[in-house]
């Protein structure tokens, strides 16, 4: 069963979180329960951490006394406090009469930081409400068990679907080792991304283009093919106040792009550029692209002599990158769809007609043979960025490897 939400004009104002990549907030007319209301706030806090926590999940936490929120927290960048610890640090009253709402099961193991369960138990918190169980084998119910053994009441699976969608990149990475793949493109009303002369500036208006930078601020990495690099010469940076650049990933099988492209020459960016090229490219060829913030990754070729898409994603997953925003072009997106590697789609549509058989479409590749095999998005949302619209949603089988584990 699918769900859909349609948002009116000025999406930045009418939707509580129009940039949220993975969560569809409850829109039912049935009032939320007390636990759901506080969990919803925990999810909102978790969104504030998105794109800044990899390889950890983005988690939100609220501490409640009576019916009042008395402390809040969300996951810090890696090595910093987790959401539960951050909230406890902000708690100014004894925890004995308080409840904690956390969007993901508290961790129960030592890693870069001590187990969150220890801090929760030590605080005296009497009741813990959890959005969803952590499927990381190092946790996976152990956090719940530790809390219950300490005499704490634990309630699980409150707004579970929303909690899982928010951390879809984390859950996919745990299950498969691959990052969550998001396809983004802008097209005209007749499905073109440029004219027959490759002119694409600009298909959409300023409001839609500004929203793209909010996505770049959210996802861990951004990926383009060499064709996009040659035509657009993009910087692939995030240009919003207090934003952060995603890791830039450029695919160039034979190193045919110019070493002077802007994406290879961004000394002031805090993010690196990963240049993925064929594993048969010589060291002499690679030398022209070497910079302080450019890393060159040789990738195995597939049967067509192109970079193997799964091998590319495995490299990113091994680096702890949980999500990648793919901005084109059509050949790259077509390959990813053909291999069923896409998890989510953002399609910006402008009320323009371009026409022409030679004008490119956003997705090429082999495609499907039968309409019944078409990708039909789930959890779709429609936003207005006047004069353009955005349709976004999940690929239905994106959670095929993410079967929720039942709460203990």
C-alpha positions as CSV (number, residue, x, y, z in Angstrom):
1,X,0.0,0.0,0.0
2,X,1.4,3.4,-1.0
3,X,0.8,6.8,0.6
4,X,1.0,10.3,-0.8
5,X,1.2,13.8,0.4
6,X,0.6,16.9,-1.7
7,X,1.9,20.2,-0.4
8,X,0.8,23.6,-1.7
9,X,2.8,26.7,-2.6
10,X,6.0,27.6,-0.9
11,X,7.0,24.2,0.3
12,X,9.7,25.5,2.7
13,X,6.9,27.0,4.8
14,X,4.0,24.6,4.4
15,X,5.8,21.4,5.2
16,X,7.5,20.9,8.5
17,X,10.5,19.3,6.8
18,X,10.3,19.5,3.0
19,X,14.0,18.5,2.7
20,X,13.6,15.4,4.8
21,X,14.9,12.6,2.5
22,X,13.5,9.5,4.2
23,X,10.6,10.3,6.4
24,X,6.9,10.8,5.7
25,X,5.4,12.4,8.8
26,X,2.1,11.1,10.0
27,X,-0.8,12.9,8.2
28,X,-3.7,10.9,9.5
29,X,-6.7,12.7,11.0
30,X,-6.5,10.4,14.0
31,X,-4.8,12.3,16.9
32,X,-1.4,11.0,17.8
33,X,-1.0,9.3,21.1
34,X,1.1,10.8,23.9
35,X,4.0,8.5,23.1
36,X,3.7,9.3,19.4
37,X,3.7,13.0,19.9
38,X,7.0,12.9,21.8
39,X,8.5,10.4,19.4
40,X,7.6,12.8,16.6
41,X,9.7,15.4,18.2
42,X,12.6,13.0,18.6
43,X,12.4,12.3,14.8
44,X,12.4,16.0,14.1
45,X,15.6,16.3,16.2
46,X,17.1,13.4,14.3
47,X,16.7,15.2,11.1
48,X,18.9,18.0,12.3
49,X,21.8,15.6,12.4
50,X,21.3,14.1,8.9
51,X,24.4,14.2,6.7
52,X,26.7,14.8,9.6
53,X,26.9,11.5,11.5
54,X,28.2,8.8,9.1
55,X,28.9,6.1,9.6
56,X,26.5,6.4,12.6
57,X,22.8,6.8,12.3
58,X,21.0,10.1,12.9
59,X,19.1,9.8,16.1
60,X,17.0,12.3,18.1
61,X,16.1,12.1,21.8
62,X,13.8,14.0,24.1
63,X,13.4,13.7,27.9
64,X,10.0,14.3,29.4
65,X,8.8,15.2,32.9
66,X,5.1,14.8,33.2
67,X,3.9,16.2,29.9
68,X,6.8,18.7,29.5
69,X,9.9,18.2,27.4
70,X,12.8,19.1,29.7
71,X,15.8,18.2,27.6
72,X,16.6,17.4,24.0
73,X,19.6,16.1,22.0
74,X,20.6,14.6,18.7
75,X,23.6,12.7,17.3
76,X,26.8,14.7,17.1
77,X,29.4,14.1,14.3
78,X,31.3,10.9,14.6
79,X,33.3,10.7,17.9
80,X,30.9,13.1,19.7
81,X,28.0,12.4,22.0
82,X,25.1,10.2,20.8
83,X,21.6,11.6,21.1
84,X,20.8,10.1,24.5
85,X,24.0,11.4,26.1
86,X,23.5,14.8,24.5
87,X,20.0,15.0,25.9
88,X,21.1,13.9,29.4
89,X,23.8,16.6,29.4
90,X,21.0,19.1,28.8
91,X,18.9,17.7,31.6
92,X,18.8,20.0,34.6
93,X,16.5,17.9,37.0
94,X,16.9,14.4,38.4
95,X,16.1,11.7,35.9
96,X,14.2,9.5,38.3
97,X,10.8,11.0,37.4
98,X,11.5,11.3,33.7
99,X,10.9,9.4,30.5
100,X,13.2,9.2,27.5
101,X,12.0,9.1,23.9
102,X,14.7,8.0,21.4
103,X,14.2,7.3,17.7
104,X,16.6,4.3,17.6
105,X,17.5,1.7,20.2
106,X,20.3,2.9,22.5
107,X,23.7,1.3,21.7
108,X,25.0,-1.3,24.0
109,X,28.6,-1.6,22.9
110,X,31.9,0.3,23.2
111,X,33.1,1.9,20.0
112,X,34.3,5.5,19.7
113,X,32.1,6.3,22.7
114,X,30.8,4.3,25.7
115,X,27.4,2.5,25.4
116,X,24.5,4.9,25.7
117,X,22.7,2.3,27.8
118,X,25.2,2.9,30.6
119,X,24.4,6.6,30.6
120,X,20.7,6.0,30.5
121,X,20.8,3.5,33.4
122,X,23.1,5.8,35.5
123,X,20.7,8.8,35.0
124,X,17.8,7.0,36.8
125,X,15.4,7.4,33.9
126,X,12.4,5.2,34.7
127,X,10.9,4.7,31.2
128,X,12.4,4.6,27.7
129,X,10.3,4.7,24.5
130,X,12.1,3.6,21.3
131,X,11.2,4.3,17.7
132,X,12.8,1.2,16.2
133,X,15.3,-1.5,17.0
134,X,18.8,-1.1,15.8
135,X,19.6,-3.9,13.2
136,X,23.3,-3.5,13.8
137,X,24.3,-7.0,15.0
138,X,26.3,-5.3,17.8
139,X,23.1,-4.0,19.2
140,X,19.9,-5.6,17.8
141,X,17.9,-5.9,21.0
142,X,20.8,-5.9,23.4
143,X,20.2,-2.3,24.3
144,X,16.6,-3.0,25.2
145,X,17.6,-6.1,27.2
146,X,20.2,-4.1,29.2
147,X,17.7,-1.4,30.1
148,X,15.1,-3.9,31.2
149,X,17.6,-5.8,33.3
150,X,18.2,-2.5,35.1
151,X,14.5,-2.3,35.9
152,X,13.6,0.4,33.3
153,X,10.3,0.1,31.5
154,X,10.9,-0.1,27.8
155,X,8.3,0.5,25.0
156,X,9.4,-0.3,21.4
157,X,8.2,0.4,17.9
158,X,6.5,3.8,18.4
159,X,6.3,5.4,14.9
160,X,8.5,2.5,13.8
161,X,7.9,3.1,10.0
162,X,8.8,6.7,10.3
163,X,11.9,5.9,12.4
164,X,13.1,3.4,9.9
165,X,12.5,5.6,6.9
166,X,14.5,8.4,8.5
167,X,17.5,6.1,8.9
168,X,17.0,4.2,5.7
169,X,20.7,4.9,4.7
170,X,22.0,3.4,7.9
171,X,19.7,0.3,7.8
172,X,20.7,-0.3,4.1
173,X,24.4,0.0,4.9
174,X,24.1,-2.4,7.8
175,X,22.2,-5.0,5.7
176,X,24.2,-4.7,2.4
177,X,27.3,-2.7,3.0
178,X,26.1,-0.3,0.2
179,X,25.1,3.3,0.5
180,X,21.5,4.5,0.0
181,X,21.3,5.7,-3.6
182,X,19.2,8.8,-4.4
183,X,18.5,9.8,-8.0
184,X,17.9,13.5,-8.6
185,X,17.1,15.2,-11.9
186,X,15.4,18.3,-13.3
187,X,13.4,18.0,-16.5
188,X,10.9,19.8,-18.6
189,X,7.2,18.9,-18.8
190,X,8.0,16.7,-21.9
191,X,10.8,14.8,-20.1
192,X,13.9,16.6,-21.4
193,X,17.0,17.6,-19.3
194,X,18.5,19.8,-22.0
195,X,17.9,21.0,-25.5
196,X,19.3,19.2,-28.6
197,X,22.4,21.5,-28.3
198,X,22.9,20.4,-24.7
199,X,21.8,23.7,-23.2
200,X,20.4,23.1,-19.7
201,X,20.8,26.4,-17.9
202,X,18.3,26.6,-16.5
203,X,15.4,24.1,-16.6
204,X,14.0,24.9,-13.2
205,X,13.8,28.2,-11.3
206,X,15.8,29.6,-8.4
207,X,13.5,28.2,-5.7
208,X,13.9,24.6,-7.0
209,X,17.6,25.0,-7.5
210,X,18.0,26.3,-4.0
211,X,16.2,23.2,-2.6
212,X,18.8,21.0,-4.4
213,X,21.5,22.6,-2.2
214,X,19.5,21.5,0.9
215,X,19.6,18.0,-0.4
216,X,23.4,18.3,-0.9
217,X,23.6,19.5,2.7
218,X,21.8,16.3,3.8
219,X,23.4,13.4,1.9
220,X,26.9,12.1,2.6
221,X,28.1,12.2,-1.0
222,X,27.2,13.5,-4.5
223,X,27.9,11.7,-7.7
224,X,28.1,12.6,-11.4
225,X,29.4,11.0,-14.5
226,X,32.1,12.5,-16.8
227,X,29.4,13.6,-19.4
228,X,27.9,15.9,-16.8
229,X,31.3,17.2,-15.9
230,X,32.2,18.1,-19.5
231,X,28.9,19.8,-20.2
232,X,28.2,21.6,-16.9
233,X,31.6,21.9,-15.2
234,X,29.9,21.8,-11.8
235,X,31.5,22.5,-8.4
236,X,29.1,20.0,-6.6
237,X,29.3,22.1,-3.4
238,X,26.5,23.1,-1.0
239,X,25.9,26.8,-1.2
240,X,23.5,27.6,1.7
241,X,24.3,29.3,5.0
242,X,25.9,26.9,7.5
243,X,25.7,24.1,5.0
244,X,28.4,21.5,4.5
245,X,29.8,20.1,1.3
246,X,29.1,16.5,0.5
247,X,32.0,14.2,-0.6
248,X,32.1,14.6,-4.4
249,X,32.3,11.5,-6.5
250,X,33.2,11.8,-10.2
251,X,33.1,8.8,-12.5
252,X,35.5,8.9,-15.5
253,X,36.3,5.4,-16.9
254,X,39.2,6.6,-19.1
255,X,40.1,9.9,-17.5
256,X,38.8,12.0,-20.4
257,X,37.7,15.0,-18.3
258,X,39.9,18.0,-17.9
259,X,42.1,18.1,-14.8
260,X,41.2,21.8,-14.7
261,X,37.6,21.1,-14.1
262,X,36.3,23.0,-11.1
263,X,35.4,19.9,-9.1
264,X,39.1,19.0,-9.0
265,X,40.2,22.5,-7.9
266,X,38.3,23.4,-4.7
267,X,41.0,24.0,-2.1
268,X,38.6,25.8,0.2
269,X,36.1,23.0,0.4
270,X,36.1,20.9,3.5
271,X,35.1,17.8,1.5
272,X,37.2,15.7,-0.7
273,X,36.7,14.7,-4.3
274,X,36.8,11.0,-5.1
275,X,37.7,10.4,-8.8
276,X,36.7,6.9,-9.8
277,X,38.4,5.6,-12.9
278,X,39.0,2.2,-14.6
279,X,41.5,-0.1,-12.9
280,X,43.4,-0.3,-16.2
281,X,44.2,3.5,-16.2
282,X,48.0,4.1,-15.8
283,X,49.6,5.9,-12.9
284,X,50.9,8.4,-15.4
285,X,47.4,9.3,-16.5
286,X,46.2,9.6,-12.9
287,X,49.1,11.9,-11.9
288,X,47.5,14.9,-13.7
289,X,44.5,14.8,-11.4
290,X,46.4,14.4,-8.1
291,X,45.6,17.2,-5.6
292,X,45.5,17.5,-1.8
293,X,41.8,17.0,-1.7
294,X,41.4,14.7,-4.6
295,X,41.5,10.9,-4.1
296,X,41.7,8.5,-7.1
297,X,40.0,5.2,-6.8
298,X,40.5,2.5,-9.4
299,X,37.3,0.5,-10.1
300,X,36.8,-2.8,-11.8
301,X,35.1,-2.6,-15.2
302,X,31.8,-4.4,-16.0
303,X,31.0,-6.5,-19.1
304,X,30.5,-3.3,-21.1
305,X,33.8,-1.8,-20.3
306,X,32.3,0.8,-17.9
307,X,32.9,1.2,-14.2
308,X,31.0,-1.5,-12.4
309,X,28.2,0.3,-10.5
310,X,28.1,-2.1,-7.6
311,X,31.8,-2.0,-7.2
312,X,31.6,1.8,-7.1
313,X,29.0,1.7,-4.4
314,X,31.0,-0.9,-2.4
315,X,33.9,1.5,-2.3
316,X,31.7,4.3,-0.9
317,X,30.2,1.9,1.6
318,X,33.6,0.8,2.8
319,X,34.4,4.4,3.4
320,X,31.4,4.6,5.8
321,X,29.4,6.8,3.5
322,X,25.8,6.0,4.1
323,X,24.1,7.9,1.2
324,X,24.9,9.3,-2.2
325,X,22.9,11.8,-4.2
326,X,23.3,11.0,-7.9
327,X,22.8,14.1,-10.1
328,X,23.3,12.6,-13.5
329,X,23.6,12.3,-16.2
330,X,21.2,10.1,-18.0
331,X,23.7,7.3,-18.7
332,X,24.7,7.0,-15.1
333,X,21.1,7.1,-13.8
334,X,20.0,4.6,-16.5
335,X,22.7,2.2,-15.4
336,X,21.8,2.4,-11.7
337,X,18.1,1.9,-12.5
338,X,18.9,-1.1,-14.8
339,X,20.9,-2.7,-12.0
340,X,18.1,-1.9,-9.4
341,X,20.4,0.1,-7.2
342,X,18.3,3.2,-6.7
343,X,16.4,3.7,-3.5
344,X,14.8,7.1,-3.8
345,X,14.0,9.7,-6.4
346,X,13.7,13.5,-6.5
347,X,12.3,14.7,-9.8
348,X,12.0,18.4,-10.3
349,X,9.6,19.3,-13.2
350,X,9.4,22.6,-14.9
351,X,6.4,23.8,-16.9
352,X,8.4,24.0,-20.1
353,X,8.3,22.2,-23.4
354,X,11.6,21.5,-25.1
355,X,10.8,18.9,-27.7
356,X,13.2,17.3,-30.2
357,X,14.3,13.7,-30.7
358,X,17.9,14.6,-30.0
359,X,17.1,16.3,-26.7
360,X,18.3,14.0,-23.8
361,X,16.0,12.4,-21.2
362,X,16.9,12.1,-17.5
363,X,17.2,8.3,-17.5
364,X,18.6,6.3,-20.4
365,X,20.0,2.8,-20.1
366,X,18.2,-0.3,-21.3
367,X,15.0,0.4,-19.5
368,X,12.1,-2.0,-19.1
369,X,10.2,-4.0,-21.7
370,X,6.8,-4.2,-20.0
371,X,4.8,-1.5,-18.2
372,X,4.1,-3.8,-15.3
373,X,7.8,-3.7,-14.6
374,X,8.0,0.1,-14.3
375,X,9.2,1.6,-11.0
376,X,6.2,3.0,-9.2
377,X,7.2,5.2,-6.2
378,X,5.9,4.7,-2.7
379,X,5.5,7.3,0.0
380,X,5.3,10.0,-2.7
381,X,5.3,13.7,-1.8
382,X,4.6,16.5,-4.2
383,X,6.0,20.0,-3.4
384,X,5.6,23.3,-5.2
385,X,8.6,25.5,-5.9
386,X,6.8,27.9,-8.1
387,X,6.8,27.7,-11.1
388,X,8.2,24.2,-10.7
389,X,7.1,21.1,-8.8
390,X,9.0,18.3,-7.1
391,X,7.8,14.7,-6.9
392,X,9.8,12.5,-4.6
393,X,9.4,9.0,-3.3
394,X,10.9,5.6,-2.5
395,X,11.5,2.8,-4.9
396,X,9.2,0.0,-3.6
397,X,11.8,-2.6,-3.1
398,X,14.3,-0.3,-1.5
399,X,13.7,-2.1,1.8
400,X,13.9,-5.6,0.4
401,X,17.0,-6.3,2.5
402,X,15.7,-4.3,5.5
403,X,13.0,-6.5,7.1
404,X,12.4,-5.0,10.5
405,X,13.5,-7.0,13.4
406,X,10.8,-7.5,16.0
407,X,11.3,-5.8,19.3
408,X,12.3,-8.2,22.0
